[in-house]
Amino acid sequence: MIAITGVAIEIGQALLVLLLAPAVVGLIRWVKARLQNRRGAPVWQPYAELRKLFGKDMVVSPNASWIFHAAPFVVFGTTVVVSLLVPVLITPLPFNDVADLFALVYLLLLGTFALALGGLDPGSSFGGMGSSREMTIAALSEPAIALAILSLALAAGSTNLGEMAARTVANPSAALSPGHVLAFAALFIVMLAETGRLPVDNPATHLELTMVHEAMILEYSGRHLALVEWASWLKLTVFLVLAANLFVPWGLATSLTPGALAIAAISTLAKVAVLAVAIAILETRIAKLRLFRVPELLAVSFVLGLLAVASSFSVR
């Protein structure tokens, strides 16, 4: 009975993140608009965009193969699986047995690879340019993600995400250690790169020569575009939840009681909202980097991850 309840809560967590993702992006857009003295669209605008896209017909290039059609489903599916592995409300849960650091990294990389293939498949020049840039960024950012979370794994003695969160819940002072802070900074920088946010990419731009993510999906429309956009928003939300509950896991439930789950839901929503507002403030204060400067930023993230790992060894 407990196992069935755990599976139900695990699936409920994933559905919560899935439904919350458009609102997170809507919140970032709304805060940015307010900071720029604009009224801005309401927070629920992304839901209306998804509804519109799912209702539109698709226009597909005659040069596109099955890869182009399969890529949105692979991207969306891998991101949903990642949301099942991340501790959202409670730890441990049944799926925690496979919630491994390396599974997380490779699933994210699989989605990126599939989308890059989808951008290349129609043979358009902008799709190829965006895919090339995306794979360059992914090659630099994925090791930094692994290093940032590996520092927590070394301290917890396990690469399991649930174990890492449980250790920090049991020892709250660890969240204030230098290694923890360095790892959080490294993950935050990588999150901006992986989700196509400023200063690495501008999600609001349509200037072809500067686009990365948007260039890859120029050929998509209708349901395919809806899945790709939703997957992109879901990926950002998963990163925010990961940063919130691995590095600041206070409020995360350790039992299946309704009270603990309610507190966990409120704390997770609050932490995600704070991080989303921080991203909005950051994006109104900085400009997009030139493409050849992006590796320098990701190198900073990699070095911060290395310092966090070194710090975890010194603590042990």
C-alpha positions in Angstrom: 0.0 0.0 0.0 2.8 2.4 0.9 4.6 1.6 -2.3 1.5 2.3 -4.4 1.0 5.6 -2.5 4.7 6.5 -3.2 4.3 5.9 -6.9 1.1 8.0 -7.0 2.9 10.9 -5.2 5.9 10.5 -7.6 3.6 10.8 -10.6 1.7 13.6 -8.9 5.0 15.5 -8.5 5.8 15.1 -12.2 2.4 16.4 -13.1 2.8 19.3 -10.8 6.0 20.3 -12.4 4.5 19.8 -15.9 1.6 22.0 -15.1 3.7 24.6 -13.3 6.3 25.0 -16.1 4.3 27.5 -18.2 3.5 29.6 -15.1 7.1 29.8 -14.2 8.0 31.2 -17.6 5.0 33.5 -17.5 6.2 34.8 -14.1 9.7 35.6 -15.5 8.2 37.4 -18.5 5.8 39.4 -16.2 8.5 40.5 -13.8 10.8 41.5 -16.6 8.1 43.6 -18.1 7.4 45.3 -14.8 11.1 46.0 -14.3 11.2 47.6 -17.8 8.2 49.8 -17.0 5.9 47.7 -19.3 2.5 46.2 -18.4 3.4 42.9 -19.8 1.3 39.8 -20.5 -0.4 38.0 -17.6 1.4 35.1 -15.9 -1.0 32.6 -17.5 -0.2 33.7 -21.1 2.0 30.7 -21.9 -1.0 28.4 -21.3 -2.9 30.3 -23.9 0.1 30.0 -26.3 0.1 26.2 -25.8 -3.6 26.0 -26.4 -3.2 28.0 -29.6 -0.3 25.9 -30.9 -2.0 22.6 -30.2 -5.0 23.8 -32.2 -2.9 24.8 -35.3 -2.1 22.7 -38.3 1.6 21.8 -39.0 3.6 23.0 -41.9 6.4 20.6 -42.6 9.3 20.9 -45.0 9.3 18.3 -47.8 12.9 17.6 -47.0 12.1 16.5 -43.4 12.3 12.8 -42.5 11.0 10.9 -39.5 13.7 12.4 -37.3 12.1 15.8 -37.6 8.7 14.4 -36.5 10.2 12.2 -33.7 12.5 14.9 -32.1 9.7 16.9 -30.3 8.4 13.7 -28.7 11.9 12.6 -27.6 12.7 16.0 -26.1 9.4 16.2 -24.3 9.6 12.6 -23.1 13.1 12.8 -21.7 12.3 16.0 -19.9 9.2 14.5 -18.3 11.3 11.5 -17.2 13.9 13.9 -15.6 11.0 15.5 -13.7 10.2 12.1 -12.3 13.8 11.7 -11.0 14.1 15.1 -9.3 13.0 15.4 -5.6 10.1 17.8 -5.8 8.0 17.3 -2.6 9.4 14.3 -0.7 12.3 12.0 -0.5 12.8 9.1 -0.6 10.3 7.7 -3.1 10.1 4.5 -5.3 11.7 6.1 -8.4 14.6 7.4 -6.3 16.4 4.0 -7.0 17.0 5.2 -10.5 17.3 8.9 -9.7 21.0 9.0 -10.4 23.2 12.0 -11.2 24.5 10.4 -14.4 21.0 9.3 -15.5 20.0 13.0 -15.1 22.9 14.3 -17.2 22.5 11.7 -20.0 18.7 12.2 -20.2 19.2 16.0 -20.6 21.9 15.4 -23.2 19.6 12.9 -25.1 16.9 15.6 -25.4 19.4 18.2 -26.6 20.8 15.8 -29.1 17.4 14.9 -30.5 16.4 18.6 -30.8 19.7 19.3 -32.6 19.0 16.5 -35.1 15.5 17.9 -35.6 17.0 21.3 -36.4 19.4 19.8 -38.9 17.0 17.4 -40.6 15.1 19.8 -42.9 18.3 21.2 -44.2 17.7 24.9 -43.5 20.7 27.1 -42.9 19.4 28.6 -39.7 18.5 25.2 -38.2 22.0 23.9 -38.9 23.6 27.0 -37.4 21.4 26.7 -34.3 22.1 23.0 -33.9 25.8 23.5 -34.2 25.8 26.2 -31.5 23.6 24.2 -29.2 25.8 21.2 -29.3 28.9 23.4 -28.7 27.2 24.8 -25.6 26.0 21.3 -24.5 29.5 19.9 -24.8 30.7 22.6 -22.3 27.7 22.7 -20.0 27.0 19.0 -19.3 30.4 18.4 -17.6 29.8 21.5 -15.4 26.4 20.1 -14.4 27.9 16.8 -13.4 30.7 18.5 -11.4 28.3 20.8 -9.6 26.1 17.9 -8.4 29.1 15.6 -7.9 30.3 17.8 -5.1 27.0 17.0 -3.3 27.3 13.4 -4.2 30.8 13.1 -2.6 29.5 14.7 0.6 26.4 12.4 0.7 28.4 9.3 -0.3 26.0 8.5 -3.2 25.1 9.8 -6.7 21.4 9.3 -5.9 19.6 12.7 -6.0 17.2 11.7 -3.2 20.1 10.7 -0.9 21.8 14.1 -1.6 18.6 16.0 -0.6 18.0 13.8 2.4 21.6 14.4 3.7 21.2 18.1 3.4 17.8 17.9 5.2 19.4 16.0 8.0 22.3 18.4 8.2 21.0 21.9 7.3 24.4 23.6 8.1 25.9 21.8 5.1 23.9 24.2 2.8 26.0 27.1 4.1 29.4 25.5 3.4 31.7 27.0 0.8 31.5 24.0 -1.4 27.7 24.1 -1.4 27.7 27.7 -2.4 30.2 27.2 -5.1 28.3 24.3 -6.5 25.1 26.3 -6.5 26.8 29.1 -8.4 28.1 26.6 -11.0 24.7 25.0 -11.5 23.0 28.4 -11.8 25.3 29.5 -14.6 24.9 26.2 -16.4 21.1 26.4 -16.0 21.1 29.7 -17.9 23.1 28.1 -20.7 21.1 24.9 -20.9 17.7 26.6 -20.9 18.7 29.3 -23.4 18.5 32.3 -21.1 20.5 35.5 -21.0 23.5 36.0 -21.2 23.9 32.8 -23.3 20.8 33.1 -25.5 17.8 35.4 -25.7 14.5 33.5 -25.7 12.7 36.7 -26.9 14.9 37.4 -29.9 14.1 36.7 -33.6 17.4 38.0 -35.0 18.6 35.0 -36.9 22.3 35.6 -36.6 22.2 35.6 -32.8 19.6 32.8 -32.2 20.6 29.4 -30.7 17.5 27.6 -29.4 15.0 29.6 -31.6 17.1 28.8 -34.7 16.7 25.1 -34.1 13.0 25.2 -33.9 12.3 27.7 -36.8 10.9 24.9 -38.9 8.5 23.6 -36.3 4.9 24.6 -36.1 1.6 23.4 -34.6 1.7 20.5 -32.2 5.4 19.9 -32.7 6.2 23.5 -31.7 3.9 23.2 -28.7 5.8 20.1 -27.5 9.2 21.7 -28.0 8.2 24.9 -26.2 6.6 23.1 -23.3 9.7 20.9 -23.0 11.9 24.0 -22.9 9.7 25.5 -20.1 9.7 22.2 -18.3 13.4 21.9 -18.5 13.8 25.4 -16.9 11.4 24.5 -14.1 13.2 21.2 -13.5 16.5 23.0 -13.1 14.9 25.5 -10.7 13.4 22.6 -8.6 16.8 20.9 -8.7 18.6 24.0 -7.5 15.9 24.6 -4.8 15.7 21.1 -3.4 19.3 19.9 -3.7 20.9 23.0 -2.4 18.2 24.5 -0.1 16.0 21.5 0.7 14.4 23.0 3.8 10.7 22.1 3.8 11.2 18.9 1.7 9.0 16.2 3.2 10.4 13.0 4.6 7.1 11.4 5.4 3.8 10.8 3.5 1.7 12.8 6.0 -0.7 15.4 4.4 0.8 18.2 6.6 4.4 17.5 5.5 3.4 17.3 1.9 1.5 20.6 2.1 4.5 22.3 3.7 6.7 20.8 1.0 4.5 22.1 -1.8 4.4 25.6 -0.4 8.2 25.7 0.2 9.0 24.4 -3.2 6.7 26.9 -4.9 8.2 29.7 -2.9 11.8 28.7 -3.7 11.0 28.3 -7.4 9.3 31.7 -7.5 12.3 33.4 -5.8 14.7 31.8 -8.3 12.4 32.8 -11.2 12.3 36.4 -10.0 16.1 36.3 -9.7 16.4 35.2 -13.3 14.1 38.0 -14.4 16.1 40.6 -12.5 19.4 39.2 -13.9 18.0 39.3 -17.5 17.1 43.0 -17.2 20.6 43.9 -15.9 22.8 42.1 -18.4 23.2 41.8 -22.2 23.6 38.8 -24.4 27.2 37.6 -24.7 28.8 37.2 -28.1 29.0 33.6 -29.1 32.8 33.3 -28.7 32.5 34.6 -25.1 30.0 31.9 -24.0 32.8 29.2 -23.5 34.5 31.6 -21.1 31.3 31.8 -19.0 30.9 28.1 -19.0 34.6 27.7 -18.1 33.9 29.8 -15.0 31.0 27.4 -14.2 33.3 24.4 -14.7 36.0 25.9 -12.4 33.4 26.7 -9.7 32.3 23.0 -9.9 35.9 21.8 -9.6 36.4 24.1 -6.5 33.2 22.7 -5.0 34.5 19.1 -5.5 37.9 20.0 -4.0 36.1 21.6 -1.1 34.0 18.5 -0.5 37.2 16.4 -0.3 38.7 18.9 2.2 35.6 18.7 4.4 35.7 14.9 4.4 
